[in-house]
Amino acid sequence: MRFVLYYLIVMGSSYVISTYGPHQRAQKTGDILLGGLFPIHFGVASKDQDLAARPESTQCVRFNFRGFRWVQAMIFAIDEINNSSDLLPNITLGYRIFDTCNTVSKALEATLSFVAQNKIDSLNLDEFCNCTDHIPATIAVVGAAGSAVSTAVANLLGLFYIPQISYASSSRLLSNKNQYKSFMRTIPTDEYQATAMADIIEYFEWNWVIAVASDDDYGRPGIEKFEKEMEERDICIHLNELISQYFEDHEIQALADRIENSTAKVIVVFASGPDVEPLIKEMVRRNITHRTWLASEAWASSSLIAKPEYLDVVAGTIGVALKAGHIPGFRGFLQQVKPKRDSHNEFVREFWEETFNCYLEDSPRQHESENGSTSFRPLCTGEEDITNVETPYLDFTHLRISYNVYVAVYSIAQALQDILICTHGQGLFANHSCADLKKMEAWQVLKQLRHLNYTNSMGEKMHFDENADLAANYTIINWHRSAEDGSVLFQEVGYYNMHIKRGAKLFIDKTQILWNGYSSEVPFSNCSEDCEPGTRKGIIDSMPTCCFECTECSDGEYSNHKDAGVCIKCPYNSWSNGNHTFCLLKEIEFLSWTEPFGIALAICAVLGVFMTAFVMGVFVRFRNTPIVKATNRELSYVLLFSLICCFSSSLVFIGEPQDWTCRLRQPAFGISFVLCISCILVKTNRVLLVFEAKIPTSLHRKWWGLNLQFLLVFLCTFVQVMICVVWLYNAPSFQLQESRH
């Protein structure tokens, strides 16, 4: 019963494929069959379906010359392997290649045909039916291109453990092996690409950009990683937008309005060529120029965008492209394509008609143009010279995706070779057994691919990491306008190596870059103008951190570079200049013995000392006279002594400061001055008591006593002495500190 149910499911799937499946394919029989999914067209025609009638398969439109070249790369690699005596001898590889039309639905139609045929083969239905036209199972699939398409395909192929090697799907979500069990790729993940794009923005010192991403599994995860990288670098995203080739005109116009009104001049686009094209067309229509585009790998070298009519808008684009590879003999293979010779490849007929704008005999497109309207095309023979026509198909100067396809095919062939030469006891399967190439199943090829480690003919080591990704590097390209015919030239201006330390990952030769197609000056894309030296960035309320105002540094502070976050304090022996851009050593100013004011002060101090000493001598000489006794003789001696100390302490302030003079100045003057004031205070208090006491008593005499007077003078002076001691202990003055005044 279970077998019958399986049979019905498979037969039903086969019926669906035969009814609605891809109408074009490239197919060649062989001992082992490889599947291929390629975007031979950019999209499908949008037309209303009559629900009352039987639904028809959607029609693919806009021929993709680069996609056809990728198909040719797969066929070339298979032919090369079949003609090799070293790789898979006596075994022929065949292929079944379908057009995904860059859409999920078409890709799933083709994938169902792979799965259905595999189940038919695994059920060995030849025992129950006479199947004369038997197609062997597809043991691996090369494709698809877009991440969104590969995600859908990977979900289906993963159920049956059919290995899938993508050549252009870089979404980091596909690295999740728990969900996408059989997915592998020969293109680096967007985890690295987003970091590379953020490093480029940081390198050119931009901090105010626009981010645009395709609304699919490629754009959303990529721009999410890009946002995190920007946050780490304190770079702001002014606008964060989604885009799709299926957006309505008013949605594209609204997006163009926001970009046109934005002050950011750098636009980071994480999308494929078909998704970007509607926006570019609208920008061209409005003639919105002087914007710098930073392109992700998906459209960095897209022939759909790199057109002469778009160059006024996209010239100067900086693209993060895959590192180009070299395929010996591929150029001649591309030039040898002929409709009659390549009858097994149904895509060749449409390629020929689109290239020469003609129709071949018995062609269904002889009276139809690309949009479905009737138009006349001349008849062509199929023997025209392809080398005389300018077409993206023959643009093999930088083989990136084509090289990834080539590597994917050779990786599968090498895995089959490892199975072929496997020695029993050294295999990857149960009890270290080996798989039988004649009865091999897809899951066995998948396991062998996971352990693949070889060196290709170009000397490059090929090894899939734990996420089934193949390590690779990026090339930084700049879109130039050709002086000869005005076409787009992809000028290599640097590289991004993800295998070395962060500081040296990115290299860019600025001299090779032409901004907006003609300028060598790096565009400005910052929220605020740069703060000049001598100022610092000040916060603006309710604005992102990238937007600021320039505030002048305070006195004693400086900044010596642009966009300083804080001003730096000058050293203690320096002071900021007038522009606050650097610090100057302070001039040491002091009262010299030789200048007039110093001489006058010294003379006054010396005269004061001599005059006070003379008065003190007179008091001592006439100490027993009534007038001297009446002035409180002992207290007068102390007062005169304090005056001598006050006059003498002023001399310490003259001359160049030294450590001992710095420590002596304030305490000497302070103590002598307090001693003097204390004596005057006691004298004044004694006179006050005399005049207030009409009849002196013993209490008055006690307060008028000499001992108490000296005690009061001592206490006041002692307090000042203790203050000076504490001051000198905790914060003693020294020469340089004092010289600031």
C-alpha angles and dihedrals in degrees: 000000000000090000092052091050091050089049093052092049092051094045089049091051090049090052092052091051093048091048103041103012128120112299094208130051145151110235137174128166124236145150090269123029128216123194126219134198116191135163099241087163131037096228149328131276113260112224135147116261121223104234091201092059130062109277116250129215112266118253121240117227140192110038114241109218093187090051089053090051089054089054089051090051090057093047091046092052092049092048090049092051092047090053093048121100093197101051118059097340115204090009122106123208118214131186145208111200123186135188114245092188085217090283133112095229095056092044091052091050090057093042091053088057090055092048095044093051091048091053091047090052094046092050090054092224092176086089090063102036140030099247105178095166097055118170116202120237120275105245097188140008126219109209169322118212108208120058093229091054093045091050092058093043092047092054090056100040091045090063089064097033093241107160115242121194113190121201099195111018106109103164110137090220088072090066089075101105093185089067103027101041100170101033120118133160145195094212124081119254122258088246086085097035094057090050091049092052092048090050090052091053091048091047092058091043096240117154104170116064143152119236121206122180135178114254095243144078091288101050103036099053091039095053090043090059089044091055091053091051090050092051090054089054096045091242119146130223110214096189128019111192140171124218139185137179087237095059117122119250093253091054092053091047092050090051091049089051092055092048092047092051094045121103090216112100099188118080118195111200121193100183145095125267097259091051093049096045098079091053093047091050091052091048090051091049090054092040092232102173137161092064121128115221121206106199128203120224092266093071104011090110101016115152088207091067102024094080127135092237090059097046096096086067105030102033110123094031114161110219133193101216134175117263108267120245134202125239111189113223095009094113093059091045091056092050093051095062113129131168093230096043094046098047090141088064108069092186091069093073094056091042090054093048093048093046096051097027091234140105132246124223114282090014117151089212098058092106099030131081122207095273094048099257119128117259136155121256123180121242117260129199100217091241097091118132109259092193091068093061127081108229137149087236090076095043094112098146091106113027108191113140090025089056090050089054089049091051092047093055093047091048090057091046091050090051089052089048090053089052091048095053095037115134118220109256093030099066129115097239137079113324088001090290125157130239120250108241091209093053097030122147130208095250090059091054089049092054091048091049091053089059095042116138120160144130116243128219090270091059094252120139113234119202132147114224127222090283091051090249124138113228115241142155134234133239120214110224134186124208111236130181113241112239090213106054105355094249125140120274120195104218115194108228103166147330142243117222112193095189099069132067119293099254093057100037095096126056123175128175102214092191090067095054124098111194115214086357099292115035128089093195115102109244119245115240108161130124092232135024116263116273109239122229110282093044137075136212114267125200119252114210117247092008130108118264090254089066114074146145125239115246123191116243117253122249110284092028132090145180121203102188139051122275095014112184094206137012117245121231116240119242116269092258094049140067132203119259124240094275093042091233097122142357128260126207110254117248111242106234122185140152105270126210089229101052119090097247092050092049092048092049091048092050092049091049093049091046089049091052093049095045092048091046089050092052090046089052090051090051091051092046092051098031094132096053118108094242093054091046090049091057091059096259100210094046090049090055090054092046093050090047091052090051090053088051091049092052091045095049091060089065089065089065092063121085134028111322119256129184093257094046091048089055095042101047104074099032093048095050094039096051095043091046093049089048090053094047091046091056092048090048093053092046092050092047091051092052090048092053092049093055094044096048107077093176112029114224134190089264091057092048089050091054091044091054119125095232093058091048092054089045091057091048090048094049094050092046092045091056090053091047091053091049090053092047093052091046094050091047098049104032113010116184119241137187104269096041092052091047091070090079 
